């Protein structure tokens, strides 16, 4: 601005005497000066963008695929009967032998003898294999709920639909699919056992519930409901000890020794089992479970001894979240919308 104030416009217009410093900068930068005129810009051709052509086509194809998939899935959800395939022998549907394939309508029983096995298609959401000496009834097949009743025998279920669409009633509990594969056994007494191969299964009976992850097992008995889940590789004696704790009265003298075994042999992984025991048994038993579990998985803030012993659901769920499984809020979300 000094040169312009004095009437020297060299810096702005090139007229007048240059400042010495400006002249020096011009000499230094001279080799970098552009030589010649800029070439003319090429003429712009009118053409459509590839995206403007491809994107609408891709969106149309995706929309069509979505409609087809939704129609196929909805058809499976509303099927009034399920396809039955004989895998061995001659399973019977409503008293009629099935050779090859047949249909299992709502309300009908499928029965296998010692020599027969069958596979049924759960609408379009999964498959159930029925082992020998099994009696199974289709109770419901509609949007939002597929339900069967397993009176006795063994089934293996593979469900690839969203959670809470497939239910199996047994004489002592209801197995709720949460996107999984599992086996379910029921004996002549109505005693049941679920073994989860993949994903999660919920066991529920009159407000008593068990959350069973992959590689875990849970028993259930009439008038008691689901027992306490444990992993298949649990310490020796766990299954028998848990049966005593789950299915005996509080005054049973065997309970003390059974709880001793469960607590002393518990690994960090067995916090799954201890967490369920926090809300079962006597107050004295639950206090002992709290103390042992706290050494395996320290409780979070809020999961105090007092809160846990009074059955505070938030405290229990907060501790569950520390076990390394899916969060309790995930389970509660699906539980809140189970059919009543």
N, C-alpha and C positions, 0 to 999 in steps of 0.2 A: 504494500500500500504506500510505502514511502516514495517510490518512483512516480506513482500516479499523482500523489499529492504535489509533487514538484513539476508536474506537467510533462514528465517523461513517460511515454506510452509504450516503450520497447517491450516490456513484459507482456502487454496485452495485445498490441497491434504490430510489433516488430519495427516501429518507427522510433527514431531517436537513438541516443548513445546507450549501449547496454551497461548494466552494472557489471563490474569485474567478476563478481562471483557467478552471475548468470552466464557470462561469457565462458567461464571455466567449465561449468556444467554442460554447456552446449558442446564444447570440444570433447568432453569425456563420453557423452551419450551419442555423439555423431555416428559411430559405427552401427548403432542399433536403429538408426532412422529408417523408415520404410522407403523403398525405392520403387517408383512407378505408381500407376493407378491401380485401384482394386479391380479384380476381374468382375465381370458382370455376374449377378446371381442367376442360377439356372431357372428357367421358367417352371413354375409349380404346376404339376399335372393334377388333374382332379381324379382322385381315386378314393375308394372307401377303405377305411381302416379294417384290418383283418379281424380285430376284436368286435367291430360293429357287425360283422357277418357271423362270426363263430359264436359269440356270446349268446345271442338270442336262440340259436339252434341248440346250444348246450343246455340253456335254461328250459327250453321246451322238452328236450329229452329227459332231463331230470324230473320235470313235473309229471311227465307220462309214467316214468318208472315209479314215482311216489304214488301215483294213483293206482297203478297195477298192484304194487306191493300192499297198499292199504286195503284194496279190495280183496286180495288173497288172504291177508291176515284177518280181516273182519269176517270173511267167510268161515275161517277156521274157528273164530271166537263164537260164532253163532250156530255151529253145526249141532243138529239135534241127535246125531248118532256118531259113533266113532268107528273107524275101520279096525277090524280085528284080523290078524294074520296068524295062522297056526304055524308054530315053529317046531313042534314035535307032537306026536300023538293026535288026539282029537279033542281039543277043548270044547266046552259046551257053552252056548249063549242062550239063556232062557230055556234050557233043557234040550236044545238042538245042537248036535255036533257040528263043528266048523271044520271043513276040509278046504284048505287053501285060504281064502279070505271070506269075511262076512262083516256084519254090522252089529254094533253094540248100542242099542237105543237107550235113552234116558229111562231109568227105572229098572233096567234089566241086570241080571247077574251074569258074570262070566266065571266058570268053574273049571279048574284043571284037576286031573287025577294024578296018580303017581307017574304016569307015562307022558303027560302032555305039558306043553309050554305054549305061550302065546305072546304076541306083541300087539299093543293097541296104540293108535295114533291119537294123541290128545289134541283134537282139532288140528290146528297147524302150529301148535306151540311146543310140541314135544312128543316123546315116546315113553311108554311104560311096558316093560317086559314082566310077564307074569310067570312065576316059577311053578313047579308041580305042587299039588295039594293046596291050591289057593282058591279063595272065594272072594270076589270083588264085585261091587255094584256101582254103576254109574248113576250118581244122584243129580248132577246139574251140569249143563253145558250151555253157557250163554256168555254174552259180553261181560267181561270183568270177573267171571267165576267159572272154573271147571272143578268139580268136586266128585270124589269117589269115596266109597266106604270099603275099607279092607277088614273083612271079618276074621280071616285067618290066612296064613301063608306068607309068601314073600313077593315083593315087587321091587324092581329097579327102575327108578324114574330119571329121565333126562329132560329137563325143561330149559328152553332157550328163550322164553318170553320174558317180559319185564316181571319183577317180583309180584307176589300176591295174586297170581292168576290160577294157581293149582293148589288144591287142598286135598288131603287124605284124612278122612275120619277113621279113627280106630276105636276099640272099646274103651280106651283110657285117655286119649288125647287126640288133638288134631295137628297133623304135620302141615306146615305152611311153607310152600316153596318161595325162596328168595333168589331164584336164578341159579340152579344147581343141578347136581346129580347125586343120588343117594339110594341106598337100599333101606327097605322098611320091612321088618318081620313082626308077625303077630302069631302067638301060639294059641292052643286050644283054651287056655285060661284067660286070654285077652291081654296077656303081657306083651308089650311091644318093645322093639329096639330099632333105632335109626342110626345108620352109619353114613356120614356125609363124605362123599368122594370128591366133590368140588362145590365151591360156593358156600351157601348158608341154608340152614333149615331152622324154622322156628317150631317149637313144640308148645302147645297151649291147652290148658284145661281149667276153666272156671277161675281165670285170673292168675293162675300159676303158669309161668312161662320159662322156657329155657332157650338160649341162643346157642346154636350148634354150628361151629365152623368146619371147614375142610379138615379131614383126618380125625374128627372127633365122633364120639359115640354117646348116645343118651338112651336110657331105658325109661319105660313108662308102665304104670300099672293101674288097673281099675280102682276107682275111689281115691286114688292119690294124685294121679296126673303125672306129668313129666318129672323125671328125676334130675340128678345133677350131671351135666356132660363132663366127659373126660376124654383126653386124647387116647388114640389106640395104643400108643406106646407108653401109657401111664405106668408108674411104678407098680411092682408086683403087689397084689392085694387090693388095689384101688377099687376094682369093680365090685368085689364082695363088700368092702367097707362102705362104699357109697350106697349099695343096696340096703344096708342096715340103716344108714342115716336117712335115706329118702323114704323108705317104706316101712318104718317101724314106729311105734308110739314113743313118746318122750320118756316114758318110764322104763323102756327096754334096757336092761343092764349091759347089753352088748354095745351100746352107743359110745360109751367113753373110750373103749379100746379101738373102735372103728375110727373115731375122730383122731385119736392119737396117731394111728397109722397114716391117715390122710395128711395130717399136718407135718409130721416129722419127715415123711418121704417126699413132700412137695418140692418140685423144681420151680424155677421162674415160670416156665411154660404152664405149669399147673395152676397159676393164678386164675386161669379160666374157671377151673373147678372151685377154687376158694371164693371167687367173686360171687358165684351162685349161692354158695353156702352162707354168705353174709346176710341173706334174707330168709334163711330157713333154719329150723331147729330152735332150741331154747335160747334165751338171752345169754346164758353162760357159755353155751357152745359158740354163739356168734361172736362173743367177745374174744374167745380163744382164736377163732378164725381171723378176726381183725388183726390181732397181735402178730400172728404168723405171716399173714399176707403183707403186712407193712414192712416186714424184713425182706420180702421178695420184690415187691413193687411199691416204693414209698407213696403214700397217699398224697394227692394234690391238696392245695389249700381249699378248705371247705369240707373235705371228706374227713372230718374229725371222728374220733371214736364215738362221741355222743351222737353225732348226726347219723352215722352208719347204723348204730344200734337201735335208733328209733325208726329206721327204715326210710330215711330221707331219700327220695328218688333222685334229686339233683346230685346229691353227694355220691350215691351209688353210680350214677351215670358218669360223673366226672372221673371217678376212679377207673371205671371201665375204659374210658378213653386213654388211660395211661398204659393199658395192657398191650397195645400194638395191633389190635384188631380194628375192624371198621368202627367208626364212632357210634355211640349210642343214639345220637340224634337220627342217624340213618335208619336204624331199626325202628325207633319210635315213629318216624314218618310213615313207614309202611304199616306198622301196627295200628295206627290211628284210623286207617281206612280199610281194615279187614271187614268183610261182610259179617254182620251180626247174626 
